[in-house]
Amino acid sequence: MKKVAFIGLGVMGYPMAGHLKNAGYQVCVYNRTEDKAKRWVKEFSGQMAATPKEAAQGCDIVFCCVGNDEDVREVTLGDNGILAGLAGNGILVDHTTASAELARELAEVAKGQNVDFIDAPVSGGQAGAENGVLTIMCGGELAVFEQVAPVMEAYARFSQLMGGAGAGQLAKMVNQICFVNTVQGLAEGLNFAQKAGLDTDKLIETISKGAAGSWQMDNRGKTMCQRSFDFGFAVDWVRKDLGMAFDEAKKIGADLTITKQLDGYYQEVQQMGGNRWDTSSLIARLDKSD
């Protein structure tokens, strides 16, 4: 079995690295907060390293899942970065939701060191990571994708190569655009239902089977009605993702008028103290009209 490393043990990376270890791979982890790496090693009987460089040494594939572009650069580049330790013919897979520009930059830097690169942002949230059913959108070369796809099956139910370097990140932007628009429609509908005095449990059970059905309705409908927003992907993070989509839209001339309006709604949620609430919290701002 391949020897791999996993850099970044947040709410996504921690279980993803665990799935790799449970699938039989040799796994070495690195996390900026060392206590979390120690906890992972204790739980999964893997190895840990003091730097990303040390974690990458001797590995066939290094996976990375951190916060943003700056974090990715911190763990990949420099004297103690992944690329300083990953040998030629190794593969770097970045699961971070980052910019397409950074993905293209890293692909070029990696190529100069005879290392292959795949940008591979994921969708499915914390629950998807914990249950090993993530969807992965990839950018890079087909031959490289075919090497990493079977390994990613440890935590993914589906992965797809979308095109060259950066295409995975562009696909993730589309994912974010689509889902926040879905959340807003669900928020308005459920808020309407509650004000109309409908039994929302019965309502969701009924309309989820028709054209209004969605993953958001199935997984967040009832909790939105309960105003429970402790389910992973935070408002701060979705606004970071949407910001990258807006930057890209400006470059390519795409109209994101409604999505920009929703970003403003998420800003309102932040002003309500909901920075760490999950993205279904769009319904909370509608309560202000009560």
N, C-alpha and C positions, 0 to 999 in steps of 0.2 A: 504494500500500500504506500501511497505517496506520503512524504513528509511535508507538512504545511505549517504555516504560521498564521495567526489571526491578531491583527493590530486594532485595538479599540474594543473595550468590553462594556459598552453602554447597554441600554435596554434592548437593542437589536443584536449587537455583536456578542454579548455574553451567551445567549442561547444558541446563536448560530455556530459559534466555536464549539459549544457543547455537542451539537448535533454532529459536527465533523469528528469529534473524539468518539462519540457513540457509534459512528459508522465504521470505526476501525482505523482511522488515520492517526498518524503521529502528529500531535498538535503542540506547538509552542505559542504562548500568548504574550502580548505586551499590552499594558495599560498605564496611562499616566498616573493614575491613582493605584499605587502598588497593592494596597489592601484588597482591592477588587480582584486583581490578578491572583493573589494568594488564595482568595476565596474560591475562584474558579478552579485553580489547581487542586484544592482540597476536595471540591465537589466532583471533578471529572478525572482526577489522577493524570493530568497532563503536565506540561512543563511551562515555565515562565522565563522571560528574559528581562534584563535591566534596560535594554534599549531596543528600538525597532531593528537596528542593524544586527544585533545579536540574535534576535528572534528569527530573522530572515536567513541567517547563515545555515547552509546545508539543506535549505528547503527547495522543493520543486515549485510550489505555489505559495505566494503570500497574499492573504486577504486583508483588506483594510476597511474599517467602517467607523469613521469619526464624525465630527460635527459639520465642518464647512471647508471652503477652499484653503483658508489659512491653516486649519488643522491638518489637512491632507499634505500640504507642503511641509509642515513641521515633521510629520512622521515618514515622509518619503525621501526628502532631499536632505542634503547636509552630511556631515561626517558620521552622524549616528542614525541616519535615515535608512529606510528599507533598501533603497537602491545601492547603498554603500555595502550592504551585506549579502544581497541576493546575487548569486553567481550567474554567469552567462547561460542562456537557454532557460532561465527561470521565468516565471510568469507572475506579474503583479495584477491583482484584481481589486479594483476599488469599488466597494459597495456604498460609499458615501454619496449622498445626493449633493452634487457639486456642480460647478459650471461646465458647460461643454468646452469652453476655452481652456480650462485647466486640464480636462481630459486629453485634449489634443496636445497640449504642452507636455504632459507626462508621457504620452505615447512617444513623442520625439526624443525626450531625454532617455527613456528606457531603451529605445531602439539604438541609441548611441552606445549603450552598454550591453548590447546583444541580449536585452531582456524584452519580453513581450508584455503588452499591457492591454487590459480589458476594463473599460468603465462599465459598471454593472449595478446601478442603483436598484433598489428593491421597493416593492409595494406589498402591503399586507399588515403593516404595523407591528406593534409589540406582540400581539396575539399570533400573528402569522409567523413571526420569528420563533416564538416559544413552541408553536405546534409544528414547525417545519414545513409550512405551506406558503412560502413567499412566492411572489412573481418577480422575475428578474429581467430587466431590459438592458441589453448589452451592446457595446460598441467596440469594434476591433476587427481583427482578421478571423475569417472562418475557421482556419486550421487551429488557431489558438482557442477559439470558443469551443470547438469540439473536444479539446483536451480538458477544459475546465468545467464544461456543462455536467458531465457525470459526477464530478466531485460536489458541485453545488446542489445536486439532487439530495444531499444530506439534509438540506433545509429549505428546498424549493419544490413547489409542485409544478412550476413551469418557468422556463427561461427561453429567451428568443434573441437572436442576433439581429439588431435593427439596422446595422450599417457599419461604417468605419468609426474610428475613434471619435467620441463625442455624441454618437447617435443614441447611445443608451441614456445619456443625460437629457438629450432633447426629448426622448420618449417619456422620461420621468416628468418633465415639465408639462407635457400634454396630460399625463395622468393627474397631476396636481390641479391643473386648470379644470379638468372634467369633474373631479371629485368635490372641489369646493363649491362648484355650481350646483351639484347634486345635493350637497348638505344644506345649502340655502333654501332650495325648493322644499326639502323635507322639513326644515325648521319652520318655514311659513305655513306649510300644510298642517303640521302637528299643532302649531300654536293656534291656528284657525279651529282645528278639531276640539282642542281643549276649551276655547272660548265658546264654542257652539254646544258644549256639554256632551260630546260623544265619548263613548267608551273607547279609549285609544288602543287598548290591547286588542279588542275585537276589530277595530279599524285596521290596525297594522296587519293582523292575521288575514284580513280580507283583501285589502288592496295590494299587499305584497305579492299576491298571486296573479296580479294583472300587470298592465303596462307601467304602473307607478313603482313596481318592485325594483329594489336595488340592494347591493351589498350594504350600503349605509342604512337602509330601512331595516334589513334583517339583523344587523349587528348593533346599531345605535338608536333605532327608533324608540324602543321602550326606555332606554336610559336617558334619552333626550327629554322624554315626557316627565321623567323623574328629576330632571336637572342634575344628573350625575355625570360629571365630566372627567373622570379619572381613568381614562382608557388609552393611555399611551401618547400618540403623536400630538405634541403641544402646539398651541397657537403661535408661540415664538418661532417654532421651527417651520410651520407652514408659511409664515410671512417671509422667512428667509428664502424658502423655495420659490415663492411667487415673485420675490424680487429678482431672482435670476431669470425667471420666465419673462418678466417685463423687460429686462435688459436685452434678452435675446429677441423678443418681439420687436423692439425698436430697431435692431439690426436688420431684420428680415421683412419688416413692414407688415406684421400681423396685428390685427385688431383684438385687443383684450379689454374692451371697454367695461363689460360686465364683471370680469374677473378683477379689474382694478377697483370697482365699486365694492366687491366682496372683501378685498384686502382692507379697504377702509372700515368695513364692518368688523373685521378681525382686530383692527386697531382700536375700535370702540370696546371690544371685549378685553383687550389688554388694559385699557383705561379703567375698566371695572375690576381690575385685579386678576384677570383670567389668563395671565401669561402662560401658566403651566397647565391650564385646562386643555382638554383634548379638543380637536377641531369641530366636534359636534356642538360645541358651546355657542355657535352662532344663534341658537334659539334663545340664549339668555338675554341678548340685547332686545329681543322682542317683548320681554316682560316689562321693559321700561314704559310701555304704553298702557300697562294695566292701571 
